[in-house]
């Protein structure tokens, strides 16, 4: 039996999964960069502001620092985790279709939906 992986990976359905996985991962990396900016930028900016010695600036600096930490913990971490999960599911769907294997329900969770795939691959309009 000839190997069909080369032709299967270029089918539209599989290309959509592949592109969607790359897009979801790229969005997750952007969130990670934003988190790094928060993690390093806010403390450095706070230290510079606190050198001014003004009490009003100290209060605002503390409020901004706490808000950034809460935003990172509550929103950005969850968003990044979901984007990585979407990317992993799309990659798993690509692998399962190309290699003609069953979806690993116990390991990968629910299979990627068509809507999520199209949403992820939307920026590459000719593929969707």
N, CA, C and O atoms as a GROMACS GRO file, in nm:
protein
  512
    1UNK      N    1   0.084  -0.117   0.000
    1UNK     CA    2   0.000   0.000   0.000
    1UNK      C    3   0.089   0.124   0.000
    1UNK      O    4   0.175   0.138   0.087
    2UNK      N    5   0.069   0.214  -0.094
    2UNK     CA    6   0.154   0.333  -0.102
    2UNK      C    7   0.123   0.431   0.011
    2UNK      O    8   0.011   0.437   0.062
    3UNK      N    9   0.223   0.505   0.046
    3UNK     CA   10   0.211   0.605   0.152
    3UNK      C   11   0.142   0.729   0.095
    3UNK      O   12   0.188   0.786  -0.004
    4UNK      N   13   0.032   0.772   0.157
    4UNK     CA   14  -0.044   0.886   0.105
    4UNK      C   15  -0.027   1.012   0.190
    4UNK      O   16  -0.101   1.109   0.172
    5UNK      N   17   0.068   1.013   0.279
    5UNK     CA   18   0.087   1.127   0.369
    5UNK      C   19   0.116   1.253   0.288
    5UNK      O   20   0.062   1.360   0.319
    6UNK      N   21   0.200   1.243   0.188
    6UNK     CA   22   0.236   1.360   0.108
    6UNK      C   23   0.118   1.427   0.043
    6UNK      O   24   0.109   1.550   0.042
    7UNK      N   25   0.027   1.349  -0.010
    7UNK     CA   26  -0.090   1.408  -0.074
    7UNK      C   27  -0.197   1.446   0.028
    7UNK      O   28  -0.266   1.546   0.010
    8UNK      N   29  -0.211   1.368   0.135
    8UNK     CA   30  -0.313   1.397   0.237
    8UNK      C   31  -0.286   1.528   0.310
    8UNK      O   32  -0.379   1.600   0.345
    9UNK      N   33  -0.160   1.559   0.333
    9UNK     CA   34  -0.130   1.680   0.408
    9UNK      C   35  -0.162   1.807   0.329
    9UNK      O   36  -0.172   1.915   0.387
   10UNK      N   37  -0.178   1.795   0.199
   10UNK     CA   38  -0.209   1.911   0.115
   10UNK      C   39  -0.357   1.923   0.082
   10UNK      O   40  -0.394   2.010   0.003
   11UNK      N   41  -0.441   1.840   0.140
   11UNK     CA   42  -0.584   1.854   0.121
   11UNK      C   43  -0.632   1.980   0.194
   11UNK      O   44  -0.576   2.018   0.297
   12UNK      N   45  -0.735   2.045   0.139
   12UNK     CA   46  -0.784   2.171   0.198
   12UNK      C   47  -0.818   2.157   0.346
   12UNK      O   48  -0.781   2.242   0.426
   13UNK      N   49  -0.886   2.051   0.382
   13UNK     CA   50  -0.926   2.030   0.522
   13UNK      C   51  -0.803   2.025   0.612
   13UNK      O   52  -0.802   2.086   0.719
   14UNK      N   53  -0.701   1.955   0.569
   14UNK     CA   54  -0.581   1.942   0.650
   14UNK      C   55  -0.500   2.071   0.653
   14UNK      O   56  -0.442   2.106   0.756
   15UNK      N   57  -0.496   2.142   0.542
   15UNK     CA   58  -0.427   2.271   0.541
   15UNK      C   59  -0.495   2.370   0.635
   15UNK      O   60  -0.428   2.450   0.700
   16UNK      N   61  -0.628   2.364   0.641
   16UNK     CA   62  -0.699   2.452   0.735
   16UNK      C   63  -0.658   2.423   0.879
   16UNK      O   64  -0.636   2.515   0.958
   17UNK      N   65  -0.648   2.294   0.914
   17UNK     CA   66  -0.605   2.258   1.050
   17UNK      C   67  -0.462   2.304   1.076
   17UNK      O   68  -0.431   2.356   1.183
   18UNK      N   69  -0.376   2.286   0.977
   18UNK     CA   70  -0.235   2.324   0.995
   18UNK      C   71  -0.222   2.476   1.012
   18UNK      O   72  -0.154   2.522   1.104
   19UNK      N   73  -0.287   2.552   0.924
   19UNK     CA   74  -0.280   2.698   0.933
   19UNK      C   75  -0.343   2.746   1.063
   19UNK      O   76  -0.288   2.834   1.130
   20UNK      N   77  -0.457   2.689   1.099
   20UNK     CA   78  -0.523   2.730   1.223
   20UNK      C   79  -0.432   2.705   1.344
   20UNK      O   80  -0.426   2.787   1.435
   21UNK      N   81  -0.362   2.592   1.345
   21UNK     CA   82  -0.273   2.564   1.459
   21UNK      C   83  -0.162   2.669   1.468
   21UNK      O   84  -0.129   2.715   1.577
   22UNK      N   85  -0.105   2.706   1.354
   22UNK     CA   86   0.002   2.808   1.354
   22UNK      C   87  -0.052   2.943   1.401
   22UNK      O   88   0.016   3.014   1.475
   23UNK      N   89  -0.173   2.978   1.356
   23UNK     CA   90  -0.232   3.106   1.395
   23UNK      C   91  -0.260   3.109   1.544
   23UNK      O   92  -0.229   3.208   1.612
   24UNK      N   93  -0.320   3.001   1.598
   24UNK     CA   94  -0.349   2.997   1.742
   24UNK      C   95  -0.220   3.006   1.823
   24UNK      O   96  -0.215   3.078   1.923
   25UNK      N   97  -0.115   2.934   1.781
   25UNK     CA   98   0.012   2.940   1.853
   25UNK      C   99   0.072   3.080   1.845
   25UNK      O  100   0.128   3.130   1.943
   26UNK      N  101   0.062   3.145   1.727
   26UNK     CA  102   0.117   3.279   1.710
   26UNK      C  103   0.045   3.378   1.802
   26UNK      O  104   0.109   3.464   1.863
   27UNK      N  105  -0.086   3.366   1.812
   27UNK     CA  106  -0.161   3.453   1.902
   27UNK      C  107  -0.121   3.429   2.047
   27UNK      O  108  -0.111   3.524   2.125
   28UNK      N  109  -0.097   3.304   2.083
   28UNK     CA  110  -0.050   3.273   2.218
   28UNK      C  111   0.086   3.334   2.246
   28UNK      O  112   0.111   3.381   2.357
   29UNK      N  113   0.174   3.333   2.146
   29UNK     CA  114   0.306   3.394   2.163
   29UNK      C  115   0.294   3.545   2.182
   29UNK      O  116   0.369   3.603   2.260
   30UNK      N  117   0.200   3.607   2.114
   30UNK     CA  118   0.180   3.752   2.131
   30UNK      C  119   0.136   3.783   2.274
   30UNK      O  120   0.180   3.881   2.333
   31UNK      N  121   0.051   3.699   2.329
   31UNK     CA  122   0.008   3.719   2.468
   31UNK      C  123   0.128   3.699   2.561
   31UNK      O  124   0.142   3.772   2.660
   32UNK      N  125   0.214   3.602   2.531
   32UNK     CA  126   0.332   3.580   2.614
   32UNK      C  127   0.425   3.702   2.611
   32UNK      O  128   0.484   3.738   2.713
   33UNK      N  129   0.437   3.765   2.495
   33UNK     CA  130   0.519   3.887   2.486
   33UNK      C  131   0.457   3.998   2.569
   33UNK      O  132   0.528   4.070   2.639
   34UNK      N  133   0.326   4.011   2.562
   34UNK     CA  134   0.258   4.112   2.643
   34UNK      C  135   0.278   4.085   2.792
   34UNK      O  136   0.299   4.178   2.869
   35UNK      N  137   0.272   3.959   2.831
   35UNK     CA  138   0.297   3.923   2.971
   35UNK      C  139   0.440   3.958   3.012
   35UNK      O  140   0.462   4.005   3.123
   36UNK      N  141   0.535   3.935   2.923
   36UNK     CA  142   0.674   3.969   2.954
   36UNK      C  143   0.690   4.120   2.970
   36UNK      O  144   0.762   4.166   3.058
   37UNK      N  145   0.622   4.196   2.885
   37UNK     CA  146   0.629   4.341   2.898
   37UNK      C  147   0.571   4.386   3.033
   37UNK      O  148   0.626   4.474   3.099
   38UNK      N  149   0.460   4.324   3.072
   38UNK     CA  150   0.403   4.355   3.203
   38UNK      C  151   0.499   4.316   3.315
   38UNK      O  152   0.519   4.392   3.410
   39UNK      N  153   0.558   4.198   3.302
   39UNK     CA  154   0.644   4.146   3.410
   39UNK      C  155   0.770   4.229   3.428
   39UNK      O  156   0.818   4.244   3.540
   40UNK      N  157   0.823   4.283   3.319
   40UNK     CA  158   0.947   4.360   3.330
   40UNK      C  159   0.924   4.510   3.322
   40UNK      O  160   0.990   4.587   3.391
   41UNK      N  161   0.831   4.551   3.238
   41UNK     CA  162   0.809   4.694   3.216
   41UNK      C  163   0.744   4.765   3.333
   41UNK      O  164   0.788   4.874   3.370
   42UNK      N  165   0.642   4.705   3.391
   42UNK     CA  166   0.571   4.771   3.501
   42UNK      C  167   0.663   4.791   3.622
   42UNK      O  168   0.665   4.902   3.677
   43UNK      N  169   0.738   4.691   3.666
   43UNK     CA  170   0.827   4.716   3.781
   43UNK      C  171   0.937   4.820   3.753
   43UNK      O  172   0.971   4.899   3.841
   44UNK      N  173   0.990   4.819   3.633
   44UNK     CA  174   1.095   4.916   3.600
   44UNK      C  175   1.036   5.057   3.596
   44UNK      O  176   1.093   5.151   3.651
   45UNK      N  177   0.919   5.070   3.530
   45UNK     CA  178   0.854   5.201   3.526
   45UNK      C  179   0.814   5.245   3.666
   45UNK      O  180   0.825   5.363   3.699
   46UNK      N  181   0.768   5.152   3.746
   46UNK     CA  182   0.729   5.186   3.884
   46UNK      C  183   0.849   5.236   3.963
   46UNK      O  184   0.838   5.333   4.037
   47UNK      N  185   0.961   5.170   3.949
   47UNK     CA  186   1.081   5.212   4.021
   47UNK      C  187   1.124   5.353   3.980
   47UNK      O  188   1.165   5.433   4.063
   48UNK      N  189   1.115   5.381   3.851
   48UNK     CA  190   1.153   5.514   3.804
   48UNK      C  191   1.056   5.621   3.855
   48UNK      O  192   1.098   5.731   3.892
   49UNK      N  193   0.928   5.589   3.857
   49UNK     CA  194   0.829   5.684   3.907
   49UNK      C  195   0.847   5.706   4.057
   49UNK      O  196   0.836   5.818   4.106
   50UNK      N  197   0.876   5.599   4.129
   50UNK     CA  198   0.891   5.611   4.274
   50UNK      C  199   1.013   5.694   4.313
   50UNK      O  200   1.019   5.746   4.425
   51UNK      N  201   1.109   5.706   4.224
   51UNK     CA  202   1.226   5.789   4.253
   51UNK      C  203   1.189   5.937   4.262
   51UNK      O  204   1.261   6.016   4.322
   52UNK      N  205   1.075   5.972   4.200
   52UNK     CA  206   1.034   6.113   4.205
   52UNK      C  207   0.996   6.157   4.346
   52UNK      O  208   1.010   6.274   4.381
   53UNK      N  209   0.948   6.064   4.428
   53UNK     CA  210   0.919   6.093   4.568
   53UNK      C  211   0.782   6.151   4.594
   53UNK      O  212   0.747   6.171   4.710
   54UNK      N  213   0.702   6.179   4.492
   54UNK     CA  214   0.569   6.236   4.512
   54UNK      C  215   0.473   6.129   4.564
   54UNK      O  216   0.467   6.019   4.510
   55UNK      N  217   0.398   6.162   4.670
   55UNK     CA  218   0.305   6.066   4.729
   55UNK      C  219   0.194   6.028   4.630
   55UNK      O  220   0.156   5.912   4.623
   56UNK      N  221   0.144   6.124   4.555
   56UNK     CA  222   0.038   6.095   4.458
   56UNK      C  223   0.085   5.995   4.354
   56UNK      O  224   0.012   5.904   4.317
   57UNK      N  225   0.207   6.011   4.306
   57UNK     CA  226   0.262   5.918   4.207
   57UNK      C  227   0.281   5.779   4.266
   57UNK      O  228   0.263   5.679   4.197
   58UNK      N  229   0.317   5.773   4.394
   58UNK     CA  230   0.336   5.644   4.459
   58UNK      C  231   0.205   5.566   4.466
   58UNK      O  232   0.202   5.445   4.444
   59UNK      N  233   0.097   5.636   4.496
   59UNK     CA  234  -0.034   5.571   4.504
   59UNK      C  235  -0.074   5.517   4.365
   59UNK      O  236  -0.115   5.402   4.353
   60UNK      N  237  -0.062   5.600   4.262
   60UNK     CA  238  -0.098   5.557   4.127
   60UNK      C  239  -0.008   5.443   4.078
   60UNK      O  240  -0.054   5.351   4.010
   61UNK      N  241   0.118   5.452   4.112
   61UNK     CA  242   0.212   5.347   4.070
   61UNK      C  243   0.174   5.214   4.134
   61UNK      O  244   0.176   5.110   4.069
   62UNK      N  245   0.140   5.217   4.261
   62UNK     CA  246   0.098   5.094   4.329
   62UNK      C  247  -0.030   5.039   4.268
   62UNK      O  248  -0.042   4.918   4.247
   63UNK      N  249  -0.126   5.126   4.239
   63UNK     CA  250  -0.252   5.082   4.180
   63UNK      C  251  -0.230   5.020   4.042
   63UNK      O  252  -0.289   4.918   4.010
   64UNK      N  253  -0.146   5.081   3.963
   64UNK     CA  254  -0.117   5.027   3.829
   64UNK      C  255  -0.044   4.894   3.839
   64UNK      O  256  -0.075   4.801   3.764
   65UNK      N  257   0.051   4.883   3.930
   65UNK     CA  258   0.124   4.757   3.948
   65UNK      C  259   0.033   4.644   3.991
   65UNK      O  260   0.043   4.532   3.940
   66UNK      N  261  -0.056   4.671   4.085
   66UNK     CA  262  -0.151   4.569   4.131
   66UNK      C  263  -0.248   4.532   4.019
   66UNK      O  264  -0.278   4.414   3.998
   67UNK      N  265  -0.296   4.632   3.946
   67UNK     CA  266  -0.388   4.606   3.834
   67UNK      C  267  -0.322   4.522   3.727
   67UNK      O  268  -0.385   4.431   3.672
   68UNK      N  269  -0.197   4.549   3.696
   68UNK     CA  270  -0.125   4.471   3.595
   68UNK      C  271  -0.110   4.326   3.640
   68UNK      O  272  -0.125   4.234   3.560
   69UNK      N  273  -0.080   4.305   3.767
   69UNK     CA  274  -0.065   4.168   3.819
   69UNK      C  275  -0.198   4.094   3.813
   69UNK      O  276  -0.201   3.976   3.776
   70UNK      N  277  -0.306   4.161   3.849
   70UNK     CA  278  -0.438   4.098   3.845
   70UNK      C  279  -0.478   4.068   3.701
   70UNK      O  280  -0.528   3.959   3.673
   71UNK      N  281  -0.457   4.163   3.610
   71UNK     CA  282  -0.487   4.142   3.469
   71UNK      C  283  -0.411   4.023   3.414
   71UNK      O  284  -0.466   3.941   3.340
   72UNK      N  285  -0.284   4.014   3.449
   72UNK     CA  286  -0.202   3.903   3.401
   72UNK      C  287  -0.253   3.770   3.454
   72UNK      O  288  -0.265   3.673   3.378
   73UNK      N  289  -0.283   3.765   3.582
   73UNK     CA  290  -0.326   3.640   3.645
   73UNK      C  291  -0.464   3.595   3.601
   73UNK      O  292  -0.485   3.479   3.568
   74UNK      N  293  -0.556   3.687   3.601
   74UNK     CA  294  -0.695   3.650   3.573
   74UNK      C  295  -0.723   3.637   3.424
   74UNK      O  296  -0.792   3.544   3.382
   75UNK      N  297  -0.672   3.728   3.345
   75UNK     CA  298  -0.711   3.732   3.205
   75UNK      C  299  -0.605   3.675   3.110
   75UNK      O  300  -0.635   3.584   3.032
   76UNK      N  301  -0.484   3.727   3.116
   76UNK     CA  302  -0.383   3.690   3.016
   76UNK      C  303  -0.338   3.545   3.028
   76UNK      O  304  -0.320   3.478   2.925
   77UNK      N  305  -0.320   3.494   3.149
   77UNK     CA  306  -0.281   3.353   3.164
   77UNK      C  307  -0.387   3.260   3.106
   77UNK      O  308  -0.354   3.164   3.035
   78UNK      N  309  -0.512   3.287   3.136
   78UNK     CA  310  -0.620   3.203   3.084
   78UNK      C  311  -0.630   3.213   2.932
   78UNK      O  312  -0.650   3.112   2.864
   79UNK      N  313  -0.617   3.333   2.880
   79UNK     CA  314  -0.624   3.352   2.735
   79UNK      C  315  -0.510   3.278   2.666
   79UNK      O  316  -0.533   3.209   2.567
   80UNK      N  317  -0.390   3.291   2.718
   80UNK     CA  318  -0.276   3.221   2.658
   80UNK      C  319  -0.294   3.070   2.665
   80UNK      O  320  -0.264   3.000   2.568
   81UNK      N  321  -0.342   3.019   2.776
   81UNK     CA  322  -0.366   2.876   2.790
   81UNK      C  323  -0.468   2.827   2.688
   81UNK      O  324  -0.450   2.721   2.628
   82UNK      N  325  -0.576   2.903   2.667
   82UNK     CA  326  -0.679   2.865   2.570
   82UNK      C  327  -0.625   2.869   2.428
   82UNK      O  328  -0.656   2.781   2.347
   83UNK      N  329  -0.546   2.969   2.396
   83UNK     CA  330  -0.488   2.979   2.262
   83UNK      C  331  -0.393   2.862   2.234
   83UNK      O  332  -0.393   2.805   2.125
   84UNK      N  333  -0.312   2.827   2.333
   84UNK     CA  334  -0.222   2.711   2.316
   84UNK      C  335  -0.301   2.582   2.301
   84UNK      O  336  -0.264   2.496   2.221
   85UNK      N  337  -0.409   2.567   2.377
   85UNK     CA  338  -0.494   2.449   2.366
   85UNK      C  339  -0.558   2.441   2.228
   85UNK      O  340  -0.562   2.334   2.167
   86UNK      N  341  -0.608   2.554   2.177
   86UNK     CA  342  -0.665   2.556   2.043
   86UNK      C  343  -0.560   2.516   1.939
   86UNK      O  344  -0.590   2.438   1.849
   87UNK      N  345  -0.439   2.568   1.952
   87UNK     CA  346  -0.332   2.532   1.859
   87UNK      C  347  -0.297   2.384   1.866
   87UNK      O  348  -0.275   2.320   1.764
   88UNK      N  349  -0.291   2.331   1.987
   88UNK     CA  350  -0.259   2.189   2.003
   88UNK      C  351  -0.369   2.101   1.946
   88UNK      O  352  -0.340   1.998   1.884
   89UNK      N  353  -0.496   2.139   1.965
   89UNK     CA  354  -0.606   2.061   1.910
   89UNK      C  355  -0.606   2.064   1.757
   89UNK      O  356  -0.633   1.962   1.693
   90UNK      N  357  -0.577   2.179   1.700
   90UNK     CA  358  -0.570   2.187   1.554
   90UNK      C  359  -0.454   2.103   1.499
   90UNK      O  360  -0.468   2.037   1.397
   91UNK      N  361  -0.341   2.106   1.568
   91UNK     CA  362  -0.227   2.025   1.525
   91UNK      C  363  -0.260   1.877   1.537
   91UNK      O  364  -0.224   1.798   1.451
   92UNK      N  365  -0.329   1.841   1.645
   92UNK     CA  366  -0.368   1.702   1.664
   92UNK      C  367  -0.466   1.659   1.555
   92UNK      O  368  -0.457   1.547   1.504
   93UNK      N  369  -0.560   1.747   1.519
   93UNK     CA  370  -0.656   1.716   1.412
   93UNK      C  371  -0.582   1.695   1.281
   93UNK      O  372  -0.613   1.602   1.206
   94UNK      N  373  -0.485   1.781   1.252
   94UNK     CA  374  -0.404   1.766   1.130
   94UNK      C  375  -0.334   1.631   1.131
   94UNK      O  376  -0.339   1.557   1.032
   95UNK      N  377  -0.268   1.598   1.241
   95UNK     CA  378  -0.195   1.472   1.251
   95UNK      C  379  -0.288   1.352   1.235
   95UNK      O  380  -0.256   1.256   1.165
   96UNK      N  381  -0.404   1.358   1.300
   96UNK     CA  382  -0.498   1.245   1.292
   96UNK      C  383  -0.549   1.225   1.150
   96UNK      O  384  -0.561   1.111   1.104
   97UNK      N  385  -0.580   1.332   1.081
   97UNK     CA  386  -0.632   1.321   0.944
   97UNK      C  387  -0.523   1.273   0.848
   97UNK      O  388  -0.548   1.186   0.764
   98UNK      N  389  -0.404   1.329   0.860
   98UNK     CA  390  -0.295   1.293   0.768
   98UNK      C  391  -0.247   1.150   0.792
   98UNK      O  392  -0.224   1.075   0.697
   99UNK      N  393  -0.232   1.114   0.918
   99UNK     CA  394  -0.180   0.981   0.951
   99UNK      C  395  -0.290   0.876   0.960
   99UNK      O  396  -0.262   0.758   0.983
  100UNK      N  397  -0.415   0.918   0.944
  100UNK     CA  398  -0.532   0.830   0.948
  100UNK      C  399  -0.536   0.750   1.078
  100UNK      O  400  -0.544   0.628   1.078
  101UNK      N  401  -0.532   0.825   1.189
  101UNK     CA  402  -0.543   0.763   1.322
  101UNK      C  403  -0.664   0.823   1.394
  101UNK      O  404  -0.714   0.929   1.357
  102UNK      N  405  -0.709   0.752   1.496
  102UNK     CA  406  -0.825   0.795   1.574
  102UNK      C  407  -0.789   0.914   1.663
  102UNK      O  408  -0.674   0.929   1.705
  103UNK      N  409  -0.889   0.996   1.691
  103UNK     CA  410  -0.871   1.108   1.783
  103UNK      C  411  -0.851   1.055   1.924
  103UNK      O  412  -0.932   0.976   1.971
  104UNK      N  413  -0.744   1.096   1.993
  104UNK     CA  414  -0.718   1.047   2.129
  104UNK      C  415  -0.803   1.121   2.232
  104UNK      O  416  -0.758   1.218   2.294
  105UNK      N  417  -0.926   1.076   2.251
  105UNK     CA  418  -1.023   1.146   2.335
  105UNK      C  419  -0.969   1.167   2.477
  105UNK      O  420  -0.983   1.276   2.532
  106UNK      N  421  -0.910   1.066   2.535
  106UNK     CA  422  -0.861   1.077   2.672
  106UNK      C  423  -0.745   1.173   2.689
  106UNK      O  424  -0.726   1.228   2.797
  107UNK      N  425  -0.667   1.193   2.584
  107UNK     CA  426  -0.549   1.279   2.594
  107UNK      C  427  -0.573   1.420   2.542
  107UNK      O  428  -0.528   1.517   2.603
  108UNK      N  429  -0.644   1.432   2.432
  108UNK     CA  430  -0.657   1.562   2.366
  108UNK      C  431  -0.788   1.632   2.395
  108UNK      O  432  -0.806   1.747   2.352
  109UNK      N  433  -0.879   1.571   2.464
  109UNK     CA  434  -1.008   1.635   2.490
  109UNK      C  435  -1.097   1.630   2.367
  109UNK      O  436  -1.088   1.537   2.286
  110UNK      N  437  -1.182   1.730   2.354
  110UNK     CA  438  -1.276   1.729   2.242
  110UNK      C  439  -1.206   1.769   2.112
  110UNK      O  440  -1.114   1.850   2.111
  111UNK      N  441  -1.254   1.710   2.004
  111UNK     CA  442  -1.196   1.738   1.873
  111UNK      C  443  -1.229   1.880   1.830
  111UNK      O  444  -1.332   1.934   1.868
  112UNK      N  445  -1.141   1.939   1.753
  112UNK     CA  446  -1.157   2.075   1.705
  112UNK      C  447  -1.284   2.088   1.622
  112UNK      O  448  -1.315   2.002   1.539
  113UNK      N  449  -1.357   2.197   1.644
  113UNK     CA  450  -1.479   2.221   1.567
  113UNK      C  451  -1.445   2.294   1.438
  113UNK      O  452  -1.342   2.361   1.428
  114UNK      N  453  -1.531   2.281   1.340
  114UNK     CA  454  -1.510   2.349   1.212
  114UNK      C  455  -1.506   2.500   1.233
  114UNK      O  456  -1.425   2.569   1.171
  115UNK      N  457  -1.592   2.551   1.320
  115UNK     CA  458  -1.595   2.695   1.346
  115UNK      C  459  -1.462   2.743   1.403
  115UNK      O  460  -1.410   2.846   1.360
  116UNK      N  461  -1.407   2.669   1.498
  116UNK     CA  462  -1.279   2.709   1.557
  116UNK      C  463  -1.167   2.700   1.455
  116UNK      O  464  -1.077   2.784   1.454
  117UNK      N  465  -1.171   2.600   1.370
  117UNK     CA  466  -1.069   2.586   1.267
  117UNK      C  467  -1.076   2.703   1.169
  117UNK      O  468  -0.974   2.763   1.136
  118UNK      N  469  -1.196   2.735   1.125
  118UNK     CA  470  -1.212   2.845   1.029
  118UNK      C  471  -1.176   2.978   1.094
  118UNK      O  472  -1.116   3.064   1.030
  119UNK      N  473  -1.211   2.994   1.221
  119UNK     CA  474  -1.174   3.116   1.294
  119UNK      C  475  -1.023   3.129   1.301
  119UNK      O  476  -0.968   3.238   1.281
  120UNK      N  477  -0.956   3.020   1.331
  120UNK     CA  478  -0.810   3.024   1.342
  120UNK      C  479  -0.743   3.049   1.209
  120UNK      O  480  -0.642   3.119   1.203
  121UNK      N  481  -0.796   2.992   1.102
  121UNK     CA  482  -0.732   3.003   0.970
  121UNK      C  483  -0.786   3.120   0.889
  121UNK      O  484  -0.745   3.139   0.774
  122UNK      N  485  -0.876   3.197   0.944
  122UNK     CA  486  -0.946   3.302   0.870
  122UNK      C  487  -0.852   3.403   0.805
  122UNK      O  488  -0.881   3.451   0.696
  123UNK      N  489  -0.743   3.436   0.869
  123UNK     CA  490  -0.655   3.538   0.814
  123UNK      C  491  -0.588   3.495   0.684
  123UNK      O  492  -0.536   3.579   0.611
  124UNK      N  493  -0.590   3.367   0.655
  124UNK     CA  494  -0.538   3.316   0.528
  124UNK      C  495  -0.660   3.282   0.440
  124UNK      O  496  -0.691   3.165   0.419
  125UNK      N  497  -0.727   3.384   0.390
  125UNK     CA  498  -0.855   3.373   0.324
  125UNK      C  499  -0.862   3.271   0.211
  125UNK      O  500  -0.968   3.212   0.190
  126UNK      N  501  -0.754   3.249   0.138
  126UNK     CA  502  -0.759   3.156   0.027
  126UNK      C  503  -0.762   3.011   0.072
  126UNK      O  504  -0.792   2.922  -0.008
  127UNK      N  505  -0.731   2.984   0.199
  127UNK     CA  506  -0.729   2.847   0.249
  127UNK      C  507  -0.865   2.809   0.309
  127UNK      O  508  -0.905   2.693   0.301
  128UNK      N  509  -0.935   2.905   0.367
  128UNK     CA  510  -1.060   2.873   0.437
  128UNK      C  511  -1.173   2.850   0.346
  128UNK      O  512  -1.284   2.823   0.392
   0.00000   0.00000   0.00000
